Amino acid sequence: MGITHIDTIPQWEHHQVVRTATKSKDNFKRIGDAVLDERKRISLTKAIGVLKRALGDKLDADVRFGIYVSDSGQVLLSPEVSVPVHEAWLYRNPKALKSVLKGLQESGEGKLVSLGSFAKYADEEIE
């Protein structure tokens, strides 16, 4: 199959997936078998167990699964999260995202500069 690049970004009314997936067939591990039930569903219990070990507490109700099918019929479920459209700009702006990530890293390292209290501005009207 080779490498599959997924460049389309599905859009919803208020949220949008901003992450793209790049997967290689070589990264897949067979974890079991599944058969269709009478309603043509497949249980993913084994896959969820593996995902929980890999993602830990990041696997919650906010995780959606992108479903991709290759030309040869292989199915890939990619755990994804969506973000509100008004926040998606950050993921589309590599310079801003890099700056935010740098700030978070510096904050975590205790590299903070106090600018004092902003309490005197608390009652001002915002234009």
C-alpha positions, -999 to 999 in steps of 0.1 A, spaced: 0 0 0 28 24 7 23 58 25 -11 74 25 -13 112 28 -47 126 39 -49 163 30 -86 170 32 -100 186 63 -136 176 70 -158 205 83 -187 206 106 -210 234 117 -190 246 147 -160 224 147 -133 213 123 -106 187 122 -73 205 119 -50 175 121 -39 155 90 -29 119 92 1 103 75 3 66 80 25 38 67 14 2 63 46 -8 82 33 8 114 3 -14 117 2 -44 141 -24 -72 139 -42 -73 173 -69 -98 166 -98 -107 144 -134 -94 142 -165 -105 123 -196 -86 114 -226 -91 137 -262 -93 124 -263 -55 121 -231 -54 102 -211 -39 131 -176 -48 142 -165 -48 179 -134 -27 185 -129 -38 221 -94 -51 215 -84 -20 195 -97 3 223 -76 -16 248 -45 -10 228 -54 26 222 -59 32 260 -24 18 266 -10 41 239 -29 73 246 -38 69 283 -63 95 295 -63 113 261 -88 87 249 -121 101 261 -155 112 248 -140 140 227 -120 116 205 -136 109 171 -124 84 146 -115 93 111 -123 64 89 -101 59 58 -101 31 32 -72 23 9 -76 13 -27 -69 -23 -16 -98 -22 10 -78 -18 42 -95 3 68 -77 27 90 -94 43 121 -75 74 131 -82 89 166 -88 126 161 -101 155 180 -119 185 167 -115 221 177 -139 251 175 -135 270 143 -126 301 162 -96 283 176 -85 266 144 -65 296 132 -38 287 157 -32 253 141 -31 269 106 -5 295 117 28 276 123 45 307 136 18 315 162 16 278 172 53 276 177 52 308 198 24 294 220 42 260 225 74 278 233 56 299 259 40 269 275 74 251 276 91 282 292 62 285 317 66 248 327 103 255 332 95 284 356 108 310 331 82 336 340 84 374 341 59 391 364 42 422 348 25 430 380 -12 432 387 -38 440 361 -66 445 387 -68 482 380 -81 474 345 -108 449 357 -137 474 356 -128 490 322 -153 485 294 -140 465 264 -146 481 231 
